[in-house]
Amino acid sequence: MPSESIASPVNLFMLTDIIRRIRFTAACACLPLLLATTGVSAAPPGIAIALNSADGTISLIDTETYKVIGKTPVCKEPHHLMPTPDDKSVIVACSASNQLVFFDPLTGKEQRRIRNISDPYQLGFSPDNKLFVSNSLRLDRVDIYDAFDVKLKARLHAPRTPSHMAFDAASEFVFITLQDSSEVMAINLKTLKKEWVMPVGPTPAGIVMSPDNRYLLVAIMGEGYVEVIDWKAQKTVKKVPTDTAAHNIHPRGDGRHYFVSNRSVSGGSISLLDTQTMTVVQKYDVPGGPDDMEVRADGKELWATARFARRVQVIDLTTGTLKTSIPVGSSPHGVFFLNHAARK
């Protein structure tokens, strides 16, 4: 077992409470405030955080007016973000600066930085909240940490650019897409060892578990479809065409449908996949290369970063049309707001 550990072992889920206690007991709290650097004195009722990967910044967007209210340097190459399981913090993975940056999703204030996390590209908590997994895309490995004290438990070689991840419902396995070898790798979370590797279509990216825990759904960028895998049998059972450059998969929140972003350089679209019939039931035109997505809690809007257009696109899910286009920074990647739909 590796002996490496994070310098300051703190329970990830307790970070917000710790910071709040510090804030109340120390009038001159030294944690940097994102809004203070942009001249914004108070947060609006809802904010969205969008990562500008090429700029190393985040944009803060008022979710009611669709206006950018702040833009702040964060780190080098922030690609993905995710909330902690209690939604009290948003973790930004800074791959090139080897750190995680925590933000308050209500205010946009920076809460904490954890350093010495090697090349974090994509992140995930196991469903039982016991383990924290980080994919190191450039270093071809997967790091598994104890989610309580953030100690490194295992470091596994993952040939050819480990990208996205998904877990089974029982927290027994994590599944990793390997983009440049066109494979999916399964890691046993009990033994912390590689369980199997199977070939899939060219350049797999996004991956999720189906709501019934029976199938892995893998977005195949190289050919524009979602590959449906019976993961227990390690067998592909179906290929569902979506559109050019199928890239990421995000739940609608109804326990049945998933959005698939088709990150085409020319144009772009988002498909709606029905997991009961394994068919595409709707498609939305979304220009600029849609990538990461977020859905409003009321199900009325879908937000998507447009990697090639420097924008966040907002789709009205009632009319199926583009509602507004929000200019942000260069190569926007992850996006999050607190008022989001269920992760199912």
C-alpha positions as CSV (number, residue, x, y, z in Angstrom):
1,M,0.0,0.0,0.0
2,P,1.5,3.4,-0.9
3,S,2.6,5.6,2.0
4,E,1.9,8.9,0.3
5,S,-0.8,11.1,1.9
6,I,-2.2,14.5,1.7
7,A,-0.4,17.0,3.9
8,S,-3.5,18.0,5.9
9,P,-5.8,15.0,6.5
10,V,-9.3,16.5,6.8
11,N,-12.6,14.8,6.2
12,L,-13.8,16.1,2.8
13,F,-17.4,16.2,4.0
14,M,-16.6,18.3,7.1
15,L,-14.7,21.0,5.3
16,T,-17.6,23.5,5.0
17,D,-18.5,23.2,8.7
18,I,-14.8,23.7,9.7
19,I,-14.6,26.8,7.5
20,R,-17.8,28.3,8.8
21,R,-16.5,27.9,12.4
22,I,-13.3,29.7,11.4
23,R,-15.3,32.4,9.7
24,F,-17.3,33.1,12.8
25,T,-14.4,33.1,15.2
26,A,-11.9,35.0,13.2
27,A,-13.2,38.4,11.9
28,C,-10.2,38.6,9.4
29,A,-10.6,35.2,7.9
30,C,-7.8,34.7,5.4
31,L,-9.5,32.5,3.0
32,P,-9.6,34.3,-0.4
33,L,-13.0,35.4,-1.6
34,L,-13.8,35.0,-5.3
35,L,-16.4,37.7,-5.3
36,A,-14.1,40.2,-3.5
37,T,-11.7,40.0,-6.4
38,T,-14.3,41.0,-8.9
39,G,-16.0,43.8,-6.9
40,V,-19.2,41.8,-6.2
41,S,-20.3,42.4,-2.6
42,A,-23.1,39.8,-2.4
43,A,-24.1,36.6,-4.2
44,P,-27.4,36.5,-6.2
45,P,-30.1,33.9,-5.2
46,G,-28.3,31.3,-7.4
47,I,-24.9,31.1,-9.1
48,A,-23.4,28.7,-11.6
49,I,-19.7,28.0,-11.6
50,A,-18.1,27.4,-15.0
51,L,-14.5,26.2,-15.5
52,N,-12.5,27.9,-18.2
53,S,-9.8,25.3,-18.7
54,A,-7.5,27.1,-21.0
55,D,-7.6,30.4,-19.0
56,G,-7.2,28.7,-15.5
57,T,-10.2,30.7,-14.3
58,I,-13.8,30.2,-13.2
59,S,-16.8,32.3,-14.3
60,L,-19.6,33.0,-11.8
61,I,-23.0,33.3,-13.5
62,D,-26.2,34.6,-12.0
63,T,-28.6,31.8,-12.8
64,E,-31.6,34.1,-12.9
65,T,-30.3,36.9,-15.1
66,Y,-27.7,34.7,-17.0
67,K,-25.1,37.4,-16.5
68,V,-21.5,36.7,-15.6
69,I,-20.9,38.4,-12.2
70,G,-17.3,37.4,-11.6
71,K,-14.3,35.8,-13.2
72,T,-11.3,34.8,-11.1
73,P,-8.0,33.0,-11.6
74,V,-8.0,29.6,-9.8
75,C,-5.3,27.3,-11.0
76,K,-3.7,25.8,-14.1
77,E,-6.0,23.6,-16.2
78,P,-9.2,23.2,-14.2
79,H,-11.0,20.6,-16.2
80,H,-13.7,19.0,-14.1
81,L,-15.6,19.8,-11.0
82,M,-18.0,17.9,-8.8
83,P,-20.0,18.6,-5.6
84,T,-19.2,16.8,-2.3
85,P,-21.9,14.3,-1.5
86,D,-23.7,16.7,0.8
87,D,-23.6,19.5,-1.8
88,K,-21.9,21.9,0.6
89,S,-18.8,22.3,-1.5
90,V,-17.8,22.2,-5.1
91,I,-14.4,20.6,-5.8
92,V,-12.5,21.9,-8.8
93,A,-9.8,19.5,-10.1
94,C,-6.7,21.4,-11.1
95,S,-4.8,18.8,-13.1
96,A,-1.7,20.8,-14.0
97,S,-1.2,22.3,-10.6
98,N,-1.8,19.1,-8.6
99,Q,-4.5,20.3,-6.3
100,L,-8.2,20.4,-5.4
101,V,-9.9,23.7,-4.8
102,F,-13.1,23.8,-2.8
103,F,-15.8,26.5,-3.3
104,D,-19.0,27.4,-1.5
105,P,-21.8,26.8,-4.1
106,L,-24.0,29.4,-2.5
107,T,-21.5,32.3,-2.4
108,G,-18.7,31.4,-4.8
109,K,-16.2,31.8,-2.0
110,E,-13.1,29.7,-2.0
111,Q,-13.1,27.4,1.1
112,R,-9.9,25.4,0.9
113,R,-7.1,23.9,-1.2
114,I,-5.7,20.4,-0.9
115,R,-2.4,20.1,-2.5
116,N,-0.3,17.1,-3.6
117,I,-3.2,15.4,-5.4
118,S,-1.3,14.2,-8.5
119,D,-2.8,15.3,-11.8
120,P,-6.5,15.2,-10.9
121,Y,-8.4,15.3,-14.1
122,Q,-11.8,13.6,-13.3
123,L,-13.1,12.9,-9.8
124,G,-15.6,10.7,-8.2
125,F,-16.9,9.5,-4.8
126,S,-18.0,5.9,-4.4
127,P,-21.8,5.7,-3.6
128,D,-21.1,4.7,0.0
129,N,-18.9,7.8,0.4
130,K,-15.9,5.8,1.6
131,L,-13.5,6.3,-1.3
132,F,-12.5,9.2,-3.5
133,V,-11.2,8.4,-7.0
134,S,-9.0,10.6,-9.2
135,N,-8.1,9.9,-12.8
136,S,-4.7,11.1,-13.9
137,L,-5.2,11.4,-17.6
138,R,-1.8,12.5,-18.6
139,L,0.0,10.2,-16.2
140,D,-2.0,7.1,-17.2
141,R,-3.0,6.1,-13.7
142,V,-5.9,6.0,-11.3
143,D,-5.5,7.1,-7.7
144,I,-7.8,5.9,-4.9
145,Y,-8.0,7.8,-1.6
146,D,-9.8,7.2,1.7
147,A,-12.6,9.8,1.6
148,F,-12.3,10.5,5.3
149,D,-8.7,11.2,5.9
150,V,-7.7,11.7,2.2
151,K,-4.8,9.2,2.4
152,L,-3.7,7.5,-0.8
153,K,-4.8,3.9,-0.6
154,A,-3.8,2.7,-4.1
155,R,-2.2,3.9,-7.3
156,L,-3.0,1.8,-10.4
157,H,-1.6,1.9,-13.9
158,A,-4.3,2.7,-16.4
159,P,-2.9,2.4,-20.0
160,R,-3.7,5.2,-22.4
161,T,-5.4,8.2,-20.9
162,P,-8.0,7.3,-18.2
163,S,-10.8,9.8,-18.7
164,H,-14.2,9.5,-17.1
165,M,-15.6,7.1,-14.4
166,A,-18.7,5.4,-13.1
167,F,-19.5,3.3,-10.0
168,D,-21.8,0.4,-9.5
169,A,-24.6,0.9,-6.9
170,A,-22.9,-1.3,-4.3
171,S,-19.6,0.6,-4.4
172,E,-17.8,-2.6,-5.3
173,F,-16.4,-1.4,-8.6
174,V,-15.3,1.8,-10.4
175,F,-15.2,1.7,-14.2
176,I,-12.8,3.9,-16.2
177,T,-12.8,4.9,-19.8
178,L,-9.4,4.7,-21.5
179,Q,-9.6,7.1,-24.4
180,D,-6.5,6.3,-26.4
181,S,-6.6,2.5,-26.1
182,S,-10.4,2.4,-26.7
183,E,-11.1,0.3,-23.6
184,V,-13.0,0.3,-20.3
185,M,-11.2,-0.8,-17.2
186,A,-12.9,-2.2,-14.0
187,I,-11.3,-1.7,-10.7
188,N,-12.4,-3.8,-7.7
189,L,-12.8,-1.3,-4.8
190,K,-12.6,-4.1,-2.2
191,T,-9.2,-5.4,-3.4
192,L,-8.1,-2.1,-4.9
193,K,-6.9,-4.0,-7.9
194,K,-7.7,-4.1,-11.6
195,E,-10.5,-6.6,-12.2
196,W,-10.7,-6.6,-16.0
197,V,-10.2,-4.5,-19.2
198,M,-12.5,-4.8,-22.2
199,P,-12.3,-3.2,-25.7
200,V,-15.0,-0.7,-26.7
201,G,-15.5,1.7,-29.6
202,P,-12.9,4.3,-30.6
203,T,-12.1,7.0,-28.1
204,P,-14.5,6.4,-25.3
205,A,-15.2,9.4,-22.9
206,G,-18.2,9.8,-20.7
207,I,-19.5,6.7,-18.8
208,V,-22.4,6.2,-16.4
209,M,-24.3,3.3,-14.8
210,S,-27.8,2.8,-15.9
211,P,-30.5,3.4,-13.3
212,D,-31.1,-0.3,-12.8
213,N,-27.4,-1.0,-12.3
214,R,-27.4,-3.5,-15.2
215,Y,-25.5,-1.6,-17.9
216,L,-22.7,0.7,-18.4
217,L,-23.4,3.5,-20.9
218,V,-20.2,4.7,-22.7
219,A,-20.1,7.7,-25.0
220,I,-17.9,6.8,-28.1
221,M,-16.4,10.0,-29.5
222,G,-14.8,8.3,-32.5
223,E,-18.0,7.0,-34.0
224,G,-20.8,9.0,-32.4
225,Y,-22.8,6.5,-30.4
226,V,-23.5,5.2,-26.9
227,E,-22.2,1.7,-26.2
228,V,-24.4,-0.3,-23.9
229,I,-22.4,-2.8,-21.9
230,D,-23.5,-5.7,-19.7
231,W,-20.7,-5.1,-17.2
232,K,-21.2,-8.4,-15.3
233,A,-20.8,-10.4,-18.5
234,Q,-18.3,-7.9,-20.0
235,K,-20.3,-7.9,-23.2
236,T,-21.6,-5.1,-25.5
237,V,-25.3,-5.6,-26.0
238,K,-26.2,-2.5,-28.1
239,K,-24.8,0.6,-29.8
240,V,-27.2,3.6,-29.8
241,P,-26.3,6.2,-32.5
242,T,-26.5,9.8,-31.1
243,D,-24.5,12.2,-33.3
244,T,-20.9,13.1,-34.2
245,A,-18.4,12.9,-31.3
246,A,-20.6,11.6,-28.5
247,H,-18.7,12.8,-25.5
248,N,-20.4,13.0,-22.1
249,I,-23.5,11.6,-20.4
250,H,-25.5,13.4,-17.7
251,P,-28.7,12.3,-15.9
252,R,-31.9,14.2,-16.5
253,G,-33.0,13.5,-12.9
254,D,-36.1,11.3,-13.6
255,G,-34.4,8.0,-13.1
256,R,-34.8,7.1,-16.7
257,H,-33.3,9.5,-19.2
258,Y,-29.7,10.7,-19.8
259,F,-28.4,13.6,-21.9
260,V,-25.5,12.8,-24.3
261,S,-23.4,15.8,-25.4
262,N,-22.2,15.4,-29.0
263,R,-19.0,17.5,-29.0
264,S,-18.7,18.2,-32.7
265,V,-16.3,21.0,-33.9
266,S,-18.8,22.0,-36.6
267,G,-22.1,22.5,-34.9
268,G,-22.9,20.2,-32.0
269,S,-26.0,18.7,-30.4
270,I,-27.3,17.0,-27.3
271,S,-29.3,13.8,-27.5
272,L,-31.8,12.5,-24.9
273,L,-31.4,8.7,-24.3
274,D,-34.2,6.6,-22.8
275,T,-32.5,3.9,-20.7
276,Q,-35.6,1.7,-20.7
277,T,-35.8,1.4,-24.5
278,M,-32.1,2.3,-25.1
279,T,-33.1,4.7,-27.9
280,V,-32.6,8.4,-28.5
281,V,-36.0,10.1,-28.1
282,Q,-35.0,13.7,-28.7
283,K,-32.2,15.8,-30.0
284,Y,-31.3,19.5,-29.4
285,D,-29.1,21.6,-31.6
286,V,-26.4,23.1,-29.4
287,P,-23.6,25.0,-31.2
288,G,-20.0,25.3,-30.2
289,G,-19.1,21.7,-29.1
290,P,-21.3,20.9,-26.0
291,D,-19.4,19.1,-23.3
292,D,-20.3,19.0,-19.6
293,M,-23.9,19.6,-18.5
294,E,-26.1,20.5,-15.6
295,V,-29.9,20.3,-15.3
296,R,-32.2,22.6,-13.3
297,A,-34.0,21.0,-10.4
298,D,-37.4,21.8,-12.0
299,G,-36.3,20.1,-15.2
300,K,-36.9,23.2,-17.3
301,E,-33.3,24.0,-18.4
302,L,-30.2,22.2,-19.5
303,W,-26.9,24.1,-19.2
304,A,-23.9,22.9,-21.3
305,T,-20.4,24.3,-21.7
306,A,-19.5,24.9,-25.3
307,R,-15.8,24.1,-25.5
308,F,-15.1,25.7,-28.9
309,A,-17.3,28.7,-28.6
310,R,-16.3,30.1,-25.2
311,R,-19.9,30.0,-24.0
312,V,-22.3,28.3,-21.7
313,Q,-25.4,27.3,-23.6
314,V,-28.8,27.2,-21.9
315,I,-31.5,25.0,-23.5
316,D,-35.2,25.4,-22.8
317,L,-36.3,21.8,-22.3
318,T,-40.0,22.8,-22.7
319,T,-39.5,24.2,-26.2
320,G,-36.3,22.3,-27.1
321,T,-34.6,25.4,-28.3
322,L,-31.5,27.4,-27.2
323,K,-32.7,29.9,-24.6
324,T,-29.6,32.0,-24.2
325,S,-25.8,31.9,-24.8
326,I,-23.5,33.1,-22.0
327,P,-20.0,34.3,-22.9
328,V,-17.3,32.9,-20.5
329,G,-13.6,32.1,-20.8
330,S,-11.5,30.0,-23.1
331,S,-12.3,26.3,-23.5
332,P,-15.1,26.1,-20.8
333,H,-15.4,22.6,-19.4
334,G,-17.1,21.8,-16.1
335,V,-20.3,23.6,-15.0
336,F,-22.3,23.3,-11.7
337,F,-25.1,25.0,-9.8
338,L,-26.6,24.0,-6.5
339,N,-30.2,24.0,-7.7
340,H,-29.7,20.9,-9.8
341,A,-31.8,17.9,-10.6
342,A,-31.2,14.5,-9.0
343,R,-28.1,12.6,-10.0
344,K,-30.1,9.6,-11.4
